[in-house]
Every structure is written in structure tokens, then in C-alpha cells.
Amino acid sequence: GNSVTQMEGPVTLSEEAFLTINCTYTATGYPSLFWYVQYPGEGLQLLLKATKADDKGSNKGFEATYRKETTSFHLEKGSVQVSDSAVYFCALIRMDSSYKLIFGSGTRLLVRP
Amino acid sequence: KAGVTQTPRYLIKTRGQQVTLSCSPISGHRSVSWYQQTPGQGLQFLFEYFSETQRNKGNFPGRFSGRQFSNSRSEMNVSTLELGDSALYLCASSLGDKANEQYFGPGTRLTVT
């Protein structure tokens, strides 16, 4: 079946530290991959996406590269800010069949000043 | 463009009652998906509608149902509420084609007592 696995949180970093949140997936076919972010009390915001192997999605200093050989889509940011504190979800969608997003369990990021 | 709106934002119901949640998609979007978010199960797909037709359904009991209107607005209904139905219900809209970037609303927080 299709699934997404994320690293357990919480991830606690100091401001300006480098961030990596690991995400690996299992899917038949050729999924598109997404990162969503959820701030307290809010819905999900699309952070970035990649639709094919070797694509790099980027937004607001975050980036992730679609690695088909390792079935991974790790989220990175060079210098985190306190305002980046949130829960991050990796997700996939299979373009050849269903229209549903399959989410990982989420990783909580806490950035300290 | 206005984002996805959901009403109501908060709801408290009693076991056995039924509830209807509403979602208005981004203008021009024809697909609406519903997801349930709980601490234990994470984000789970409920169903997806496109042009008033249900295209996909998740693994939820028949107490969960939905519909979509000709203006793409969608409602979901949960009958005979159970304590375990307490969750954040998220609606997402997309153009409905294979691009499938889904944009989420703020959610409806349902508490069943």
C-alpha cells in the first residue's frame, strides 16, 4: 500500500540552526510529494511540492528534493526562526488513481530564541 | 482570492446527535476533499467530490456522508455521533485535475460529549 513515514518529534532547535525533517514514502506508480505546515489552531498550509524525480520544491527558505532512488523527500531549511515553530506533514498523492492525500504522522518543530 | 472557508469553526454535540459541516472552496475549484484529524489516528481521508459526484471514499462507516452542490460548496454529515468522532474536520479544495494541489480551510473542531 501507499504510506509516508516521518521522523518522530518534537524537534527542538535554537534560532538560526539548520533544520532537517526526514520523510520516506512507499507508493506504487509515480506519486507527487508535498510538505504541509500546521500552526496552532489552524488548518494545513501547503509549503512546497515536487511532482517528479529530482524535482526540488522550495518556499520561504524551505526546500525538499524528490529522491526516487531512496524514496525520500526530506525537508530542509538553512536557518530556522522562532516563527517556524509548527507541525510539519509530509504527504503523497498518486497521480494515476485516487485524489486523496496520504499523510505522515507529522513532526512538531519547536524553535527557541 | 478568498481561501477555503469552513463553518462552523467550533461545535459541541452530544452522543447520538447528528451534525452537518460546511465548506466553501476557492473560487474556480471544483474538487472538495474532507479529512479527519485526531491525535491518535492523524490525518485520514474521508471523501472527495468533483462536480457533485463522489470520486473517492475513505474507510469510514456509513454514518459519515457528504455531498457537493452545483456551486462546488460541500457539506459533510455525521449521524449518530460517537465520542470517537471528536476531531478537527478539514476541508480542502483543488482544481480537480491531476495537478492536485489541495488547499485547506481552517477546519471545524467537533467535540462530542
Interface residues (C-beta under 8 A of the other chain):
Chain A: S32 F34 Y36 E42 G43 L44 Q45 L46 K49 F89 I93 M95 S98 Y99 K100 L101 I102 F103 G104 S105 G106
Chain B: V4 Q6 S31 S33 Y35 G42 L43 F45 E48 F50 R55 N56 G58 L90 A92 S94 G96 K98 N100 E101 Q102 Y103 F104 G105 P106 G107
